[in-house]
Amino acid sequence: IGKASRNEINTKNFLFRTREFEQMEMQFFVKPGTDDKWFEYWRAQRMAWFERLGMAKETLRWHRHEPGKLAHYAKDAYDIQYEFPFGWNEFEGIHNRTDFDLSNHQKHAGKKLDYLDAKTNERFIPYVVETSAGADRTTLVVLCDAYREEEVGGAEAAEGGDQRVVLKLKPSLAPLKAAVFPLVNKDGMPELAHKIHDDLRKHFNVFYDDGGSIGRRYRRQDEAGTPFCVTVDGESVAFVLSDV
């Protein structure tokens, strides 16, 4: 993983097309003849990884490069595409690069780059199965997939309009894991809320908020993608005191 650059005439769609970006790549070396098996293995692994990040299956799809449109080095190639607000676009590619890379290095460097299998005493130039993804585009996919605009009714609508923004991030990806609120700033509630906050922050990124109505505080955490909120009310204080 590291910095990469490209000569883009037009940058557009926020993080999707930029001149400098973070590139994540893997070169997986395999024995010729096993490359198709490993190619399918890494296709399945990469798609499963994105699903584990919480991305909805219906927003992901495969796009295969047609034989006449393959890169000169590729035996087979697929893109993982996501349905962005601006349409379907790729954010990771999986390629069977055959022995193109090592054969050319060997040819121009004049150094042998074949591999000796100690078990079979067989020599061969490995094929390469490559996975190549943009970290920036993947971040954009996560944000787009988590973003919701929800209609709000009843008392909540009176507080902040008839629509709210919610970022439904998978908890493992959320920058804030929890938020702690005292219901009101009196009657021992702030003290207990601060204690809970201080205990939790030893293990997670936690946010403390005592400003405004409790509904607005929940709303702010919805927008930030915080999965858990802890509200300290009078019953909380009474429970702690009775336990003591």
TAHUKA-V534634 format. One line per field, one symbol per residue. ss: DSSP state (H for helix, E for strand, L for the rest). burial: + if it has 16 or more other ideal C-beta (glycine too) atoms within 10 Angstrom, else -. A space follows every 50 residues. Layout:
# TAHUKA-V534634
ss: ???
burial: ???
This chain:
# TAHUKA-V534634
ss: LEEEELLLLLLELLLLELLEEEEEEEEEEELLLLHHHHHHHHHHHHHHHH HHLLLLHHHEEEEELLHHHLLLLLLEEEEEEEEELLEEEEEEEEEELLLH HHHHHHHHHLLLLLEEELLLLEEELLEEEEEEEEHHHHHHHHHHHHEEEE ELLHHHHHHHLLEEEEELLLLLLLLLLEEEEELLLLLLHHHHHHHHHHHH LLLLLEEELLLLLHHHHHHHHHHHLLLEEEEELHHHHHHHHHHL
burial: ---+----------++++--++-+---+-+----+--++--++--++--+ ----+----+------------++++++++++++----++++++++++++ ++----------------------+++++++-++++++-+++-+++---- -+-----------+-++-+----+-++++++++-----++-++--++--+ -----+++++---+--+++-++-++++-+--++--++-------
